[in-house]
């Protein structure tokens, strides 16, 4: 089976599937995209993703964009790693729920906080109010060390990446429940290997001098 190709640049949303790739044992070939050189706007890349954004995954002729979708795909295609509940597992719904909560609710909250943007009608916003989003995140982490309790999964990669980013930039306060969870994730060997790889990728792209 040909290896998936992950189009990636450091310090971006593509770091999430890059981390999952490390959790899976490096199943993807990583192709670096230089944003400063506008490689993501080149015609050949726009054929893959007309939005001109990364990450993008190509596998067996199929193109997949969106970080969460790529993570779901990879975890399902490489089941031996045990990073996704099987389709008939009752935890599958919980797993999918929190994977897609991250890009649909945590990321918009981050952007609104950092811009900043005031939302006079919370009911019209994907994440609702800030407090309802935070309470929902607390609920997601209330059952154990990970989203699925005592089992680490791709849901933690996606959810944890968004939460880590939010706290790094001050969009979400570093309360103990959140910091303990993120610290637990960042201590994983694959997360550390991902960080080391991205330092090297940054050097290759000349980003470490910027």
N, C-alpha and C positions, 0 to 999 in steps of 0.2 A: 504494500500500500504506500503510495507516495506521501511524503511528509507534508503537513499543512505549512503554508508560508504565511507568517505574520508580519505585516507591514507596521513598523513601530518607530517611535521616536521617544527618547527619555523625557521624564517629567511631564507626561501628558496622560490622557485617559488610556492610552495603549499600554501603560505600565500595569494596568489591572490584568489583561489577558497575558501579558508577559510574566507576571507573577504566577498565574495559573499554569502557564507553560512550564515553569520551574517545578511547581508542585507535581506535575505530570511526568517529570523526568526529562524535560527538554524535547518534547515530541515535535516541536515546530522548528522550521528554519526561519530565522529572524532576518528580515530585510529592512535595513535602516532607511528612513525617509528624512531628508534634511529640509526642515520647514523654512529655515533662513534662506535656502536656495530655491524656495517655492516648488520643491519637487512634488508636493501634494496637490499643486495646481497644474501640473504638466498634463498634456492630453492623454498620455498612456495611463496615468493614475486616475484621471477623471472617468475613464472608461470603466474602472473598477468601482469607484464611488463618486458619482456626480457631485456630491457635496464637497469633495476635496478635503475630506477629513480622515484622520486615522483614529482608531485602528481599523485595519481591514485584514481579513483572513481569506486565503484561497486554499481550497482543498478539493481535490478530484473535480476540478472545473467549476466548483460552486464558490461564489463570492459572498462573504458574510461581513457586514459592518455592524457597528454598535458593540461596545465593550461587553455589556451583559450578555448579548446574544452570542457573541464569540465564546464567552466562558461556558454558557449552557451547552453549546455545540461541542466544544472540546471535552468537557466533562462526560458527556454522553458517548462520544465517539471513542473515548479511552476509559472504559468503565473499570478496568482492573485497578485503577488508583483509588476507587471508592469515594470519589468526590461528588457524586450525585446519586440521590436515591433512585432506585429503579422505578419504572413507570407505574407499577402496581403497589409501590410502597406508600403507605398512608402519609408519610412525611414529605412526599413529593410536592404536594400543594403548598406546604409551609416553606419549603425550599424555594419554589418559584416565586412565592409571594414576596419574600424579602430580597431576592435577587433583583426583581424589577421595581421594588420600592426605592432602591438606591438611586437609579437614574431618574425615576419619575418624581421623587419627592426630596431626597437629600440634596441632589445636585441643584435643583432650582432654588432650594432654600439657601444653599451656599452662595449662589450668584446674587440673589436678592440681598443677602447680608453684606456682601463685599462691594456691591455697586455704589451705594446702597439704594434699594428700591422699596418704597412703601406700597403695601397692598391694602387699599381701603375696604375691599370686599374679599375676605379670606375664602369664602365659599367658591369663588371663581378661580382660585389658585390650586394647582395640583396638590400641593402639600398641606393646604388649609392654613391654619395659623402656625406660627413658629412653635408655640407651646404644644399644640396637638401633634405636630411632627416629632418633637422631642419626646413626648409621652409615648408615642408609637414606637420610637426607637428604643426607649427603655423597655417597653413590652417585648420587643423582638429579642432582647438580650436577657430576659428574665428567667429563662429555663435552664441555664447552665453556662458552661464556658463558651459555647458556640451557638450559632443560630439553631442548630438541630440538637441542642443539649450538650451531650458529651462527644459528639461526632463533628469534626471539622469537615467542611464541604466547600464547594465553589461558591455557595451563598456567602460564606465568610470572606472570600476573596473580594467579591463585588461590594458587599455591604461595608466590610472593613476598610477597603480602599477609599470609599467615599467619606466614611467617618474620619479616617485618619487625615485626609486632605482637609476636611472641614475644620478640624482642631488645629492643624498646622497653621492655617491662615486666620484663625480666630473667628471663624463663622459660627462655630459651636463651642461652648465653654467646655473646659477639660474636667468634667465631673468624673468621679471615681469609677463608676460603672463603665463609662466610655473608655477612659484611659487604661483601665485594667484589661479590657477586651482588646484594644488596639495593641497594647504592649505584648499581650499573649500572641497575637498574630505576627507582629513584627519580629518576635523571637524565633519564629519558625525558620529552619535552615533554608527553605526555598525562598522565603521573603528576603532573607539576608543575601542569598545568592542573586536574587533579582536586583537588589540595590547595588551590589558589586558590579553586576553586568551593566547596569545603567550608567555607572560611573565610567566604565570603559567605553560604552557607546557614546557618552558625552564627549570623551576625548577624541574618538574617531570622527565625530561630527564637528569638532572644534567648539563645542558649547561650553567647555570648562573654562575657556578664556573670556567668556562674555559676562 
